[in-house]
Amino acid sequence: MITLRGRSVEFNPAAMESGSPLLRLTTNRTRPAPLRAAEGFVHEGGDMPDGFGWYLLKATEAMTLVPPGVPAAVLPAEFDHLADGDVVRLEPSRGGLRTLFRKAVPYNHFLLTERCNNYCLMCSQPPRTVEDGWIVDEILEALPLMDRQATEIGFTGGEPTLLGDRFIELVRAAGSHLPTTALHILSNGRTFANGTLARDLGAIRHHDLMMGIPVYADLAHVHDHVVQANGAFDETIRGILALKAHGVRVEVRVVLQQQTIARLVPLARFLARNLLFIDHVALMGLELTGFARANLDQIWIDPIDYQAELVEAVGILDRAGLKTSIYNSQTCVLAPSIRRFARRSISDWKQDYMPECSGCLGRNECGGFFSSAKLRYSRAISPITEQAT
Protein backbone atom coordinates (compact mmCIF):
# COMPACT_ATOMS: atom_id res chain seq x y z
CA MET A 1 0.00 0.00 0.00
CA ILE A 2 1.05 3.57 -0.71
CA THR A 3 0.20 6.62 1.39
CA LEU A 4 -1.49 9.35 -0.67
CA ARG A 5 -2.34 11.76 2.14
CA GLY A 6 -1.17 12.53 5.63
CA ARG A 7 -0.78 15.16 8.35
CA SER A 8 2.75 14.55 9.57
CA VAL A 9 4.57 16.92 7.22
CA GLU A 10 6.98 19.43 8.79
CA PHE A 11 6.78 22.94 7.25
CA ASN A 12 9.16 25.88 7.71
CA PRO A 13 7.95 29.37 8.77
CA ALA A 14 7.78 30.66 5.20
CA ALA A 15 5.49 27.77 4.29
CA MET A 16 3.13 28.59 7.13
CA GLU A 17 2.51 31.98 5.48
CA SER A 18 2.06 30.64 1.96
CA GLY A 19 -1.50 29.33 1.94
CA SER A 20 -2.37 25.87 0.59
CA PRO A 21 -0.81 25.66 -2.87
CA LEU A 22 -1.48 23.09 -5.57
CA LEU A 23 1.89 22.17 -7.04
CA ARG A 24 3.39 20.13 -9.81
CA LEU A 25 6.55 18.49 -8.47
CA THR A 26 9.84 18.10 -10.26
CA THR A 27 13.22 16.49 -9.64
CA ASN A 28 14.71 18.24 -12.67
CA ARG A 29 17.39 20.72 -11.60
CA THR A 30 17.51 22.28 -15.07
CA ARG A 31 13.86 23.37 -15.33
CA PRO A 32 13.47 26.70 -17.16
CA ALA A 33 13.43 29.64 -14.74
CA PRO A 34 9.88 30.81 -15.65
CA LEU A 35 8.48 27.37 -14.67
CA ARG A 36 10.40 26.99 -11.42
CA ALA A 37 8.49 29.63 -9.48
CA ALA A 38 5.23 27.69 -9.82
CA GLU A 39 6.68 24.27 -9.03
CA GLY A 40 7.89 22.28 -6.05
CA PHE A 41 11.39 20.81 -6.23
CA VAL A 42 11.77 17.37 -4.64
CA HIS A 43 15.25 17.33 -3.12
CA GLU A 44 16.83 13.90 -2.91
CA GLY A 45 20.40 14.94 -2.15
CA GLY A 46 23.18 17.23 -3.32
CA ASP A 47 23.11 20.99 -3.76
CA MET A 48 19.82 22.90 -3.67
CA PRO A 49 18.94 24.57 -7.00
CA ASP A 50 17.47 28.04 -6.63
CA GLY A 51 14.40 29.68 -8.11
CA PHE A 52 11.72 27.12 -7.23
CA GLY A 53 8.50 28.21 -5.55
CA TRP A 54 8.63 25.36 -3.01
CA TYR A 55 11.09 22.74 -1.81
CA LEU A 56 10.05 19.28 -0.64
CA LEU A 57 12.83 17.59 1.27
CA LYS A 58 13.42 13.94 2.04
CA ALA A 59 15.87 14.72 4.85
CA THR A 60 15.48 17.22 7.71
CA GLU A 61 19.13 18.32 7.40
CA ALA A 62 18.41 19.66 3.91
CA MET A 63 16.31 22.46 5.40
CA THR A 64 19.53 24.44 5.93
CA LEU A 65 20.06 24.44 2.14
CA VAL A 66 16.71 26.06 1.32
CA PRO A 67 17.05 29.67 0.11
CA PRO A 68 16.01 32.17 2.82
CA GLY A 69 12.31 33.04 2.91
CA VAL A 70 11.28 30.26 0.52
CA PRO A 71 8.59 27.77 1.67
CA ALA A 72 9.73 24.22 2.27
CA ALA A 73 8.51 20.97 3.80
CA VAL A 74 10.18 17.84 5.14
CA LEU A 75 8.43 14.73 3.86
CA PRO A 76 7.98 11.74 6.17
CA ALA A 77 9.10 8.36 4.84
CA GLU A 78 5.60 7.37 3.67
CA PHE A 79 5.84 10.03 0.94
CA ASP A 80 9.11 8.73 -0.51
CA HIS A 81 7.15 7.72 -3.60
CA LEU A 82 6.57 11.35 -4.64
CA ALA A 83 8.40 11.96 -7.88
CA ASP A 84 8.79 14.11 -10.97
CA GLY A 85 5.47 15.14 -12.50
CA ASP A 86 3.29 14.36 -9.49
CA VAL A 87 0.68 16.93 -8.41
CA VAL A 88 0.02 17.58 -4.72
CA ARG A 89 -1.95 19.89 -2.46
CA LEU A 90 0.06 21.18 0.51
CA GLU A 91 -1.79 22.24 3.67
CA PRO A 92 0.76 23.81 6.05
CA SER A 93 -1.81 24.87 8.65
CA ARG A 94 -2.70 21.18 9.15
CA GLY A 95 0.71 19.68 8.53
CA GLY A 96 -0.95 18.03 5.56
CA LEU A 97 -0.25 16.79 2.04
CA ARG A 98 -2.65 15.23 -0.45
CA THR A 99 -1.51 13.52 -3.64
CA LEU A 100 -3.86 14.29 -6.53
CA PHE A 101 -1.93 12.90 -9.49
CA ARG A 102 0.94 10.43 -9.83
CA LYS A 103 2.77 10.51 -13.13
CA ALA A 104 4.31 7.04 -12.75
CA VAL A 105 1.02 5.12 -12.58
CA PRO A 106 -1.17 4.37 -15.62
CA TYR A 107 -4.45 5.35 -13.95
CA ASN A 108 -5.36 8.25 -11.64
CA HIS A 109 -8.93 8.77 -10.44
CA PHE A 110 -10.70 11.78 -8.97
CA LEU A 111 -13.78 11.83 -6.77
CA LEU A 112 -16.00 14.64 -8.11
CA THR A 113 -18.69 14.67 -5.42
CA GLU A 114 -19.91 12.66 -2.45
CA ARG A 115 -23.56 13.21 -3.36
CA CYS A 116 -25.49 10.38 -5.01
CA ASN A 117 -29.06 9.42 -5.95
CA ASN A 118 -28.39 5.70 -5.37
CA TYR A 119 -27.63 4.06 -2.03
CA CYS A 120 -26.03 0.81 -3.11
CA LEU A 121 -25.77 -1.98 -0.54
CA MET A 122 -22.05 -2.48 -1.30
CA CYS A 123 -21.02 1.11 -2.03
CA SER A 124 -17.35 1.65 -1.18
CA GLN A 125 -17.85 5.43 -1.04
CA PRO A 126 -21.04 5.98 0.99
CA PRO A 127 -22.84 9.10 -0.23
CA ARG A 128 -23.24 12.23 1.86
CA THR A 129 -25.48 15.23 1.27
CA VAL A 130 -22.82 17.92 1.41
CA GLU A 131 -21.83 21.06 -0.45
CA ASP A 132 -18.61 19.93 -2.08
CA GLY A 133 -18.35 22.15 -5.15
CA TRP A 134 -14.79 22.98 -4.08
CA ILE A 135 -13.76 19.55 -5.39
CA VAL A 136 -14.62 20.57 -8.95
CA ASP A 137 -12.64 23.80 -8.54
CA GLU A 138 -9.61 21.84 -7.33
CA ILE A 139 -9.71 19.36 -10.22
CA LEU A 140 -10.06 22.18 -12.76
CA GLU A 141 -6.97 23.75 -11.18
CA ALA A 142 -5.08 20.44 -11.24
CA LEU A 143 -5.83 19.35 -14.81
CA PRO A 144 -3.40 21.82 -16.48
CA LEU A 145 -0.61 20.57 -14.19
CA MET A 146 -0.97 16.89 -15.10
CA ASP A 147 1.37 15.18 -17.52
CA ARG A 148 -0.07 15.47 -21.02
CA GLN A 149 1.08 11.93 -21.82
CA ALA A 150 -0.94 10.38 -18.96
CA THR A 151 -2.48 7.08 -20.03
CA GLU A 152 -5.88 7.35 -18.32
CA ILE A 153 -7.71 9.29 -15.64
CA GLY A 154 -11.05 8.50 -14.01
CA PHE A 155 -13.91 10.52 -12.56
CA THR A 156 -15.90 8.88 -9.76
CA GLY A 157 -18.35 9.76 -7.00
CA GLY A 158 -20.89 9.82 -5.51
CA GLU A 159 -22.71 10.43 -8.73
CA PRO A 160 -20.69 12.78 -10.98
CA THR A 161 -23.64 13.69 -13.22
CA LEU A 162 -25.43 15.41 -10.33
CA LEU A 163 -22.99 18.25 -10.99
CA GLY A 164 -24.92 19.06 -14.17
CA ASP A 165 -23.18 21.78 -16.21
CA ARG A 166 -20.06 21.52 -14.05
CA PHE A 167 -19.79 17.85 -14.99
CA ILE A 168 -19.77 18.85 -18.65
CA GLU A 169 -17.20 21.55 -17.85
CA LEU A 170 -14.90 18.97 -16.27
CA VAL A 171 -15.13 16.54 -19.19
CA ARG A 172 -14.43 19.35 -21.64
CA ALA A 173 -11.44 20.54 -19.57
CA ALA A 174 -10.04 17.00 -19.34
CA GLY A 175 -10.15 16.65 -23.11
CA SER A 176 -8.54 20.05 -23.63
CA HIS A 177 -5.67 19.73 -21.16
CA LEU A 178 -5.02 16.00 -21.70
CA PRO A 179 -5.52 15.52 -25.45
CA THR A 180 -4.20 11.93 -25.59
CA THR A 181 -5.43 10.69 -22.20
CA ALA A 182 -8.36 8.27 -21.86
CA LEU A 183 -11.18 9.34 -19.53
CA HIS A 184 -13.20 6.72 -17.64
CA ILE A 185 -16.25 7.96 -15.71
CA LEU A 186 -18.26 5.94 -13.19
CA SER A 187 -21.96 6.83 -13.11
CA ASN A 188 -25.24 5.10 -12.32
CA GLY A 189 -26.53 6.41 -15.65
CA ARG A 190 -29.85 7.67 -14.32
CA THR A 191 -29.31 11.37 -15.05
CA PHE A 192 -28.83 10.57 -18.74
CA ALA A 193 -32.34 9.10 -19.05
CA ASN A 194 -34.04 12.25 -20.39
CA GLY A 195 -31.41 12.60 -23.11
CA THR A 196 -30.29 16.19 -22.44
CA LEU A 197 -27.11 15.44 -20.51
CA ALA A 198 -26.27 12.58 -22.87
CA ARG A 199 -26.60 15.00 -25.79
CA ASP A 200 -24.34 17.56 -24.11
CA LEU A 201 -21.74 14.91 -23.24
CA GLY A 202 -21.75 13.50 -26.76
CA ALA A 203 -21.36 16.98 -28.23
CA ILE A 204 -17.94 17.33 -26.54
CA ARG A 205 -16.60 14.59 -28.82
CA HIS A 206 -13.99 13.56 -26.29
CA HIS A 207 -11.27 11.57 -28.04
CA ASP A 208 -11.36 8.57 -25.64
CA LEU A 209 -14.27 8.54 -23.20
CA MET A 210 -15.93 5.54 -21.55
CA MET A 211 -18.91 5.70 -19.19
CA GLY A 212 -18.93 2.85 -16.64
CA ILE A 213 -22.54 2.17 -15.60
CA PRO A 214 -23.77 -0.62 -13.28
CA VAL A 215 -26.56 -3.01 -14.19
CA TYR A 216 -26.99 -5.56 -11.42
CA ALA A 217 -29.78 -7.78 -12.76
CA ASP A 218 -32.08 -8.38 -15.69
CA LEU A 219 -35.06 -7.80 -13.39
CA ALA A 220 -35.91 -4.24 -12.37
CA HIS A 221 -36.87 -5.02 -8.80
CA VAL A 222 -33.61 -6.85 -8.11
CA HIS A 223 -31.47 -4.03 -9.49
CA ASP A 224 -33.55 -1.43 -7.63
CA HIS A 225 -33.11 -3.33 -4.37
CA VAL A 226 -29.33 -3.49 -4.79
CA VAL A 227 -29.10 0.26 -5.45
CA GLN A 228 -31.88 1.06 -2.93
CA ALA A 229 -33.76 3.30 -5.37
CA ASN A 230 -37.16 2.60 -6.91
CA GLY A 231 -37.26 3.12 -10.67
CA ALA A 232 -33.48 3.11 -10.98
CA PHE A 233 -33.33 0.18 -13.41
CA ASP A 234 -35.61 1.87 -15.93
CA GLU A 235 -33.68 5.15 -15.73
CA THR A 236 -30.32 3.39 -16.01
CA ILE A 237 -31.30 1.45 -19.13
CA ARG A 238 -32.78 4.56 -20.75
CA GLY A 239 -29.59 6.42 -19.81
CA ILE A 240 -27.46 3.80 -21.55
CA LEU A 241 -29.65 4.01 -24.66
CA ALA A 242 -29.39 7.81 -24.69
CA LEU A 243 -25.62 7.75 -24.34
CA LYS A 244 -25.19 5.29 -27.19
CA ALA A 245 -27.58 7.34 -29.34
CA HIS A 246 -25.22 10.29 -28.90
CA GLY A 247 -22.06 8.35 -29.66
CA VAL A 248 -20.77 7.85 -26.12
CA ARG A 249 -19.12 4.53 -25.31
CA VAL A 250 -20.61 2.56 -22.42
CA GLU A 251 -19.21 -0.12 -20.16
CA VAL A 252 -21.71 -2.14 -18.11
CA ARG A 253 -20.36 -2.99 -14.65
CA VAL A 254 -21.61 -5.82 -12.45
CA VAL A 255 -20.44 -6.18 -8.85
CA LEU A 256 -20.33 -9.86 -7.96
CA GLN A 257 -22.05 -10.33 -4.62
CA GLN A 258 -24.68 -12.56 -3.04
CA GLN A 259 -27.65 -10.58 -4.35
CA THR A 260 -26.41 -10.28 -7.94
CA ILE A 261 -25.04 -13.80 -8.50
CA ALA A 262 -28.50 -15.40 -8.70
CA ARG A 263 -29.30 -13.26 -11.78
CA LEU A 264 -25.81 -13.18 -13.29
CA VAL A 265 -26.47 -15.70 -16.06
CA PRO A 266 -29.88 -14.23 -16.99
CA LEU A 267 -28.26 -10.77 -16.95
CA ALA A 268 -25.59 -11.97 -19.39
CA ARG A 269 -28.36 -13.19 -21.71
CA PHE A 270 -30.20 -9.88 -21.29
CA LEU A 271 -27.10 -7.91 -22.28
CA ALA A 272 -26.36 -10.20 -25.23
CA ARG A 273 -29.92 -9.90 -26.55
CA ASN A 274 -30.83 -6.30 -25.74
CA LEU A 275 -27.64 -4.27 -25.27
CA LEU A 276 -25.32 -5.90 -27.76
CA PHE A 277 -24.08 -2.44 -28.80
CA ILE A 278 -22.38 -1.70 -25.45
CA ASP A 279 -18.60 -1.51 -25.56
CA HIS A 280 -17.44 -3.51 -22.56
CA VAL A 281 -18.72 -5.61 -19.66
CA ALA A 282 -16.78 -5.50 -16.38
CA LEU A 283 -17.45 -8.17 -13.78
CA MET A 284 -16.21 -6.79 -10.48
CA GLY A 285 -15.14 -8.45 -7.25
CA LEU A 286 -16.27 -6.81 -4.00
CA GLU A 287 -14.33 -4.10 -2.20
CA LEU A 288 -15.08 -4.65 1.49
CA THR A 289 -15.26 -1.08 2.68
CA GLY A 290 -17.99 1.51 3.18
CA PHE A 291 -21.50 0.02 2.99
CA ALA A 292 -20.06 -3.33 1.91
CA ARG A 293 -18.55 -3.72 5.36
CA ALA A 294 -21.80 -2.69 7.09
CA ASN A 295 -23.91 -5.03 4.92
CA LEU A 296 -21.41 -7.87 4.75
CA ASP A 297 -23.79 -10.61 5.90
CA GLN A 298 -26.28 -9.65 3.16
CA ILE A 299 -23.84 -9.42 0.27
CA TRP A 300 -20.85 -11.68 0.96
CA ILE A 301 -20.46 -14.84 -1.06
CA ASP A 302 -17.18 -16.69 -1.35
CA PRO A 303 -15.98 -16.28 -4.97
CA ILE A 304 -15.24 -19.99 -5.17
CA ASP A 305 -18.96 -20.62 -4.73
CA TYR A 306 -20.03 -18.64 -7.81
CA GLN A 307 -17.46 -19.91 -10.32
CA ALA A 308 -20.06 -21.98 -12.20
CA GLU A 309 -22.29 -18.94 -12.73
CA LEU A 310 -19.30 -16.77 -13.66
CA VAL A 311 -18.01 -19.27 -16.21
CA GLU A 312 -21.44 -19.51 -17.86
CA ALA A 313 -21.99 -15.76 -17.88
CA VAL A 314 -18.57 -15.03 -19.35
CA GLY A 315 -19.17 -17.66 -22.02
CA ILE A 316 -22.49 -16.08 -23.03
CA LEU A 317 -20.97 -12.60 -23.25
CA ASP A 318 -17.86 -13.77 -25.08
CA ARG A 319 -19.82 -15.78 -27.67
CA ALA A 320 -22.02 -12.73 -28.26
CA GLY A 321 -18.91 -10.75 -29.14
CA LEU A 322 -19.06 -8.51 -26.08
CA LYS A 323 -15.64 -7.53 -24.77
CA THR A 324 -15.58 -8.84 -21.20
CA SER A 325 -13.19 -8.45 -18.28
CA ILE A 326 -13.02 -9.76 -14.71
CA TYR A 327 -11.69 -7.28 -12.17
CA ASN A 328 -10.67 -7.49 -8.50
CA SER A 329 -10.41 -11.28 -8.56
CA GLN A 330 -7.62 -13.67 -7.63
CA THR A 331 -6.21 -16.00 -10.27
CA CYS A 332 -6.13 -19.05 -8.03
CA VAL A 333 -9.87 -18.78 -7.32
CA LEU A 334 -10.97 -18.27 -10.92
CA ALA A 335 -11.82 -21.30 -13.02
CA PRO A 336 -8.93 -21.94 -15.43
CA SER A 337 -11.19 -21.48 -18.48
CA ILE A 338 -11.88 -17.81 -17.64
CA ARG A 339 -8.52 -16.71 -16.25
CA ARG A 340 -7.69 -15.07 -19.58
CA PHE A 341 -10.47 -12.54 -18.93
CA ALA A 342 -8.95 -11.42 -15.60
CA ARG A 343 -7.26 -8.02 -15.36
CA ARG A 344 -4.98 -6.43 -12.76
CA SER A 345 -7.11 -3.45 -11.84
CA ILE A 346 -6.67 -2.59 -8.15
CA SER A 347 -4.76 0.66 -7.65
CA ASP A 348 -1.30 0.08 -6.20
CA TRP A 349 -1.98 2.33 -3.20
CA LYS A 350 -4.66 -0.05 -1.94
CA GLN A 351 -3.50 -3.38 -3.37
CA ASP A 352 -2.37 -6.14 -1.04
CA TYR A 353 -1.71 -9.90 -0.88
CA MET A 354 -2.46 -12.46 1.80
CA PRO A 355 -0.03 -14.77 3.65
CA GLU A 356 -1.39 -17.67 1.57
CA CYS A 357 0.03 -15.94 -1.53
CA SER A 358 3.61 -16.52 -0.42
CA GLY A 359 5.57 -18.38 -3.08
CA CYS A 360 2.84 -18.03 -5.74
CA LEU A 361 4.21 -18.12 -9.29
CA GLY A 362 1.19 -16.22 -10.62
CA ARG A 363 1.46 -13.21 -8.33
CA ASN A 364 2.69 -10.79 -11.00
CA GLU A 365 -0.36 -11.48 -13.15
CA CYS A 366 -2.87 -11.77 -10.30
CA GLY A 367 -5.25 -8.94 -9.46
CA GLY A 368 -4.46 -9.33 -5.77
CA PHE A 369 -6.70 -8.00 -3.01
CA PHE A 370 -8.05 -4.70 -1.84
CA SER A 371 -6.38 -3.87 1.47
CA SER A 372 -9.85 -4.12 3.04
CA ALA A 373 -10.07 -7.81 2.06
CA LYS A 374 -8.40 -8.86 5.29
CA LEU A 375 -11.90 -8.68 6.75
CA ARG A 376 -12.97 -11.68 4.68
CA TYR A 377 -11.65 -13.49 1.63
CA SER A 378 -12.06 -16.77 -0.21
CA ARG A 379 -11.27 -20.04 1.50
CA ALA A 380 -9.82 -21.17 -1.85
CA ILE A 381 -6.82 -18.85 -1.84
CA SER A 382 -3.68 -20.91 -2.38
CA PRO A 383 -0.36 -20.34 -4.18
CA ILE A 384 0.03 -21.40 -7.79
CA THR A 385 3.14 -23.57 -7.77
CA GLU A 386 3.25 -24.70 -11.40
CA GLN A 387 3.53 -22.47 -14.44
CA ALA A 388 0.61 -22.69 -16.87
CA THR A 389 1.41 -24.48 -20.10
Secondary structure, DSSP 4 states (H G I P E B T S, - for coil): ----EES--EE-HHHHTS---EEEEE--TT--HHHHTTEEEEE-SS---S--SEEEESSGGGGGGSPTT--EEEPPGGGTT--TT-EEEEEGGGTEEEEEE-TTSSEEEEE--S--S---TT-SS-------THHHHHHHHHGGGS-TT--EEEEESS-GGGGTHHHHHHHHHHHHH-TT-EEEEE--SGGGTTSHHHHHHHHH--TTEEEEEE---SSHHHHHHHHT-TTHHHHHHHHHHHHHHTT-EEEEEEE-SHHHHTTHHHHHHHHHHH-TT-SEEEEE----STHHHHTHHHH---GGGGHHHHHHHHHHHHHTT--EEEES--TTTS-GGGGGGB---S-GGGEE--GGGTT-TTTTTS--EEGGGGG---TT-----S---
